[in-house]
Amino acid sequence: MKRLNYFIRTTLFGGLLVVLPIIVLILILNWMIGILTQFVEPITNILIAAAKLNYIIASAVSVGIILIAFFIIGLVIKTRIGKFTFGIFEENVLKKVPFYKIIKETIIQLFGTQKNLFKGVALVDLYGVGNFVTAFITDEHDSEFVTVFVPSGPAPTAGFVYHVKRQFVHKINYPLDQSMRTIISLGVGSKNLIEKYNKYYKTD
């Protein structure tokens, strides 16, 4: 009976590991398609009315037009004049819009090449009793405090910001992406993170 229960549990868990990621991927793709549809719908309707195209072709052309527009904007921004003009516009207009800077830095962190949103990984003793949480350093001040973001698993975009005394923040030379992976996996794979802490901070 125990073997049967073990077989059923492991088989069920194995099936979940295969199916759940696919379901999550489908949900994310569905969400992204929904957002993309809202952008392309007006262009699609114009193409259907003006060029008498069917919906699928008109939608494909609309997506192509948007991608070309992104490419042209990126090309212009790469030029000296474009970079200068956008810099003035961003400084005088966009940065005055609430949350613009946060959104931009988050997008750069997730998709860009400039990994500058987080300044490092740390194990933080929030309450000074030896119970550590995985945190990402977001700002270091000219004082005794360090600002950290403590994500909540398995959704690392949610969490809390703490201003912690420097003595309780143990910065670790560990890759950001691997640390983020331990958050998403609810702590699985944290062994190397703890070993880094033990190597540099733990005293016998």
N, C-alpha and C positions, 0 to 999 in steps of 0.2 A: 504493500500500500504506500509506504514511504517513497519507494522508487517511482511509483505511478504519480504521486503528488509532485515529486521533484521534476519528473519528465514534463508534466503539464505546465508547471510554473515556468520552467526554463524555456519551453517551447512557446508559451504565451508571451513571455518577455522578449524572446527573439523575434517574434512576429511584430510586437509593438515597436522594437528598435528599427524594423524595416519600414513599417507603415507610417508611424508618427512623423518622422522627418519629411516623408513625401506629402503628408497632409499639411504640415506646416508650410512647406514650400509652395503647395498649391494655393493656400490661403494668402501667402505673401504676394505671389504672382497675381492672384485675383485682385488684391488690394492695389497693386501697382498698375494693373491694366485699367482698373476703375478710375484712378487718378489720371492716367494717360488719356483715357477716353474723354474725360472732361475737357482736356486741352485740345484734342483733335476734333471734337464734335463740331464746333463752329466752322472750321476749315473744311471738314468733310461735307457738311451741308452745302457750303458754297460750291465745292467741286461737283457735287451731285446735280445742283441746279444749273451751274454754268456749263460744265463739260459733259453732262449727261452720263457720268460714270456710275457703275454700280457701287454699293456701299463698301464692299471689301476692298476694291481697287482704290476708291476715294480715301478710305481710311489709311491704306498703305502709303498713298501719295502724301497724305497729311502728316504722317509720322516722318516721312522722308523730308518734307519741308521743314518740320520742327528741328530735326537733326542737323540739316544744312544751316538753319538759322543759328543753332548753338555753335556750329563749327565756325561760321563767319564771325560771330561775336568773339569767340576765343581767339580767332586770327587777328581781329582788330585790336584786342586787348594786349596781344603780344608785341604790337608796334609801340614805339616810344611815345607817339602822340596819343594812341589809344590808352596806354597805361597811365599817362599823365592825366588825361581827361577823366578816366574812371576814378583815379585817385582823388581828384578834386570832388567829383560827384559823391564818392563814398564818404569822404571826410565831412562834407558839408550837408549831406542829405541822409544817406543810408545809415550812418552811425548814430544818427539822432533818432532813428526808428527803434522802439523798444525790442529787445531780444535779437536784433540783427547780428550783432557781434557774436553772441552765443551760438546762434544757428550756423553762422559761417564757420566758426571754429570747429563745431561738431561735425559739419560736413567734410571739412578738411581732414579732421582726425579719422573719419570713417572711410573716406574715398580718395583723399588726396595723398600727396607724397610728403607733405609737411606734417610730421607727427609731433605737433607742438602743443596740443591741448593739455596733455598730461606731462608732468615733468619727471615722473618716475613712479615706481611701484614701492609700496611700503607695507609692512605689518605694523598696525597701530594698536597700542594698548589704550583703548578709549577711556577706561575707568581706572587704570593704574593697578589692576589686580592680576595681571598676567594672562588675561583672555584677549587674544589678538584677533583683529579683523583685517581682511585684505583691503587695501585702500590705494587710491591713485592720487599722487601729489598734484594739486592744481595751482598752488601758489606758495612761494616761500618768502617770508617777510623779514625785514630787518629788525626782528624782535624775537621773543622766545616762542612764538607761535608759528605753526605751519598749517595751511589750509589743505584739507584732503577731501576727496569724494569717496564715499563708501557705497558701492553699488549693491543692489539686492538681486540675488539669483532667483530664477534664471534670466531675468530681464535686466541687463546691466545698465540700461539707460535710465532706470529708476534707482533712487537711493537717497542718501543724505550727505550734506556738506557739513564738515566739522572743522573747527579751529582748535587745534590740539597743541599742547606744549611740545616743543621740539624733543624733549627727553623721552617722550612716549611714542615718537615716530621713528621707526627703524627702516630706513631706506634700503632697498635691496636691488642689486644689479641683476634684474630679471626682465625678460622681454614683455612688453605691454600686451602683445597679442596672446601670448601663452597665459599670462595672468588673467586676462579677460575670459579666456577659454575655461579657466577653473570656476569662474563666476557662473558662466552659462551652464556648466555641467554640475552645478550645485556642490562644488568643492572637489570633484573627482580630478585627479591629476595635480593635487596641491603638494605632493611629496617633495618635488624639487624646490618649490617655494620655501617650504619649511627647512629643508636642508641648507638653503642659502642663508636663512636666518641663523640657524645653528652654527654655521661656519664662521660668520662674522660677528655675532653678537652674544651667543650663549657662552657663559663661563661656567666651568665645573666648580 
